[in-house]
Each structure stands twice: as structure tokens, then as C-alpha cells.
Amino acid sequence: MISRRDFLQVSMAASAMYGASGFGNWARLAAQQSLTQDQLLQFDTFGNVSLIHVTDIHAQLMPIYFREPSINIGVGGNKGAVPHITGADFRRAYGIEDGSPSHYALSAGDFESLAKGYGKVGGLDRVSTVVNAIRADRPDAILLDGGDTWHGSYTCYHTEGQDMVNAMNHLKPDAMTFHWEFTLGSDRVAEIVESLPFAALGQNIFDAEWDEPAELFKPYKFFERGGVKVAVIGQAFPYMPIANPRWMFPEYSFGIRDENMQAMVDEVRSMGAECVVCLSHNGFDVDKKMAGKVTGIDVILSGHTHDALPEPVLVGETIIVASGSNGKFVSRVDLDIRDGRMMGFRHKLIPIFSDVIAPDPAMTAVINEQRAPYADQLAEVIGHTDSTLYRRGNFNGSWDDLICDALISEREADIAMSPGVRWGPSLLPGDPITREDIWNVTSMSYGEAYRSEMTGEFIKVILEDVADNIFNPDPYYQQGGDMVRIGGMGYRIDVSKPQGERITEMTLLKTGEAIDPAKTYIVAGWASVNEGTEGPQIWDVVENHIRKQGTVTLDPNNSVTVVGT
């Protein structure tokens, strides 16, 4: 991690580039327990170009609770580097005072009590207020959406993304890139993209048959701002056909394509670009590696891994900005561009404290219109929780523990698997569990809950494959989210080992017996990428289980032993 002193003054070639983050200001205000909207939005306007970044909203229109991960393991060159430090270590690294709103916004520790004190976060009408305030200060600011926008809620599923399209069209971004959007299916994506009033970008979205850039998605777009010619290059999620069902978008291929990225940077520079911004859905570690390989990018706006960092990370002459997820943060980056070079920047990660930031009435009206036809279904209480329900962490989250319990119970299985996806809000002890809450952590276009027979050997192969997607020391081979969640089984993982040697001591929890490689077990899971998967929808499985439980109580999950960190 770059030190605070180095962060504030960085040598660039023969010139000095000065960077500053606004985090320190709101952290101090937070420590005084005196946050106001004006204080959250205060920014010393700088330079001649302003960028606004939102990413990984996952269709969350309303304020939510969202717990940051308490475990985020880095491997290889990223071991111990941000964003792979959490909790007290994270707070020490950034000078965050325990118990402050900045602690609550950025760190998982003491989440329940801080959430009760500081309230919910996000809400697209609050995001709109922040964007409007930045535009009032800098009318020509460029608003960029990093993707994972048309996915992740009850209304998004039932409108095939139209609720989010309508809301984002009101927010008026200048460009976006993509990931989960493609799981709407290529026909629906094309239908939406062709109607968008802003740019749909992805230099790495190619026609699968001809291996040439897809016509529907432009690689870049130019903007004239503050007398500066700015080029924004899109970078969609590289591993779509691996992480998501290829059969839903067979026309397209993806990949990192850093050689093509370099060609695009060179091309826009030759066309007069004085500032080059990459709007990325690579994930933070992949962005760091790409920044070290591709020259000429001034700013990477990073998405996919849901990291929220109060200060940018510098790689060479490129600054990388991480803006969190679920509508919880908005990033503002002001740049001083002179003679075709970035001479300095100011940055602020703005937390969307829903009780502090007033909603924009016009956006509230849009949101209400999208939700009105489904109000009764959204609000129906299915049960209650005595436990904090959250997602995130490399190996387990209590929402997925609950989902695995539901799969084992409702599908009469020995073992359950839930995908290690990062999206999904949290609930506090004592909260009702509504149908909307269940859909917020299960909604996808391939939610069938399968039930199949697997040998112990095959289960190990699955775990080894997923583990390599996360813990391969080369970020370009990290193709997954977090580790697949397992119910009914424990295991030991050594993240420092090579593929095939990480997973040991697999145990069937209900008997305490070791998993037999030759024995067959009944496994239930969901979100299979295979076409034709059969079974009830996962949200129905979970709803049925919660109704029977009435009140959900989850014990701490200690079934995975992690070493080698």
C-alpha cells in the first residue's frame, strides 16, 4: 500500500504530480459525530476535469444495510496490500477512529451496534442528490457507471432490468460498462443498449465468431471537458463465459485483452486525447496488473470486486479508484490536466449515509413508479432473523449459510453449495425478512436449485477449481468471486498451495466422517452455468425454509479451516 506521505506527493517523470484525498476530512468530521450533508459533500474544486464514479449497484434502489467483509485474503504480490486488509488493520492503515461513521462505512467490526446508531446506506435518490451537487459545482463533470447495474433485485428480475434502466436514465450517466447485465440474455441486452441515451463501452467485448470488436459496444468515447479532450475506454468483465452461462450470450467473447487496451490507448492519444480514463469491471487486483502492463492510462475506475477504498492506489502514473458497491458510495475525482498530462488530482469517496443525505424528490418519484406494481409482494414478511444476515468474506457469510440450510432441508441433500457472489444487502438481528430481502440475495436469471449425485472426488475437484479462481497468485487467473459456500461439509484449505493441493480434511458434518472420494453424496445447489438445469427457483426454496423456521437463528460457521495466509 502506498504510504500517506507518498500518496500526497508523487513524482511523475520530470514533473511533480500532487494528489490528495478528501477521506481525511470526513473521517475527522465522523470522529466528532457531527456529519451533515454539506460536510459529506464538501470538496475543494480542483483542476479542470471532474469524474463521478458509481459501480456495482446491483439494482439496489432503496437504502439498505451493507456489511463490509471481515476477511479478504490477498495472495502473491497482493498479500497484505489493499484491499486485502480488513477490520482493525484497515482502520489503522487509514487512521479511522473506532466507532466513527467512517468505521461503520468501511469496516465490518462492531457492525450491528454501529448500524443501529448510523442507520442505512445507499438509496439511488440519495446518490442522485450527491451527483446533482457535484454537477452544480462542476456542471460538465463526467458520470461513469462501472456496471453490475441491471441485476440483483425482485423488480429488476421482473422487469428484465427496465427498472434500473429507467432510474439510471434519470441519473444521466455519460457512459457505462458491463458484467451481470449480460445474464439478461444477449437479445435483451441489445434491446436495452440500442435505446440508451449514453455510451455503452467495452473494448474487450468481441464478436465470438469473427474475433473482432462487437459493433454494439464501442471501445471508447471522447468528451470535451474544461478545455480538455478526455477519452473514456470501457473494460467489461473479462471472464463472462466462465463465471456466468455462456449460452446466454453466445455471440460474444471477452477476456482482458490488454494488448488491445494498449492499442486503444495509443489510438485515442493519437487522436488528441489529453486524459485517458479506463472504466473497468476487471476487479481491483486485475486492474493493478493491467495498469502495470498498459501505459498511458491516467485513471482506472475499478469495479467488480466491490472494494471501497478511501484513497486511490497508484501504479506507475495511473491512479486506481475503488468506489464500493450497492449504491453505498460515490467517488469524485478532480484532475488537473495541462499540456496533455495529468499534473495532479483530488479525490473523495463519499459515503451515502441515508439519514444524512436528503433524497432527490425527482429520483424518489422514479423509484416509486418502478416499485409500485410490486409493492405488496416486496413487503410481505416471510419470517424474522435473530442473527445478522450478511454476504461477503472469502469463505462464508450468514446469508449463504441460511441458503445452504434451506437447500439441505428443502431438497433433502447431504451437502449444499451456494455461489460465492458478492452482491446482497445485510439484515440486523430482530429485522423482519421480507420477500424483497430474499430476492436481494438470490435474484438472477438462472436461479434453478439443482439436486444431483456427486462423488467425494468430484466435490474436491469443484472446490479446487473454485479456489484457484480466487487464490491463484496471478490476478489474470483469478476468475471467480469468493469461495463457493458449502453447507453440511467442512474442509481445510491452504491458500498458499498450488491447484489440486489446497483442499484437505473434507468432512461430512452430520456424521463427522471423512468424505470418501469413491462414495456418492446428494448435493443441492443453485446458479449452475449449465443450460437446461432443472429444479425449483432458489428464492422459493429459501422462502419455504424461512416460513417453516419462523425466526432464523444461525450458529457461527467454523466449518472451514484456513491456513497459508
Summary of the structure (lengths in Angstrom):
residues: 565
radius of gyration: 22.7
end to end distance: 17.4
largest distance: 69.9
contacts: 2032
relative contact order: 0.15
helix: 33%
strand: 26%
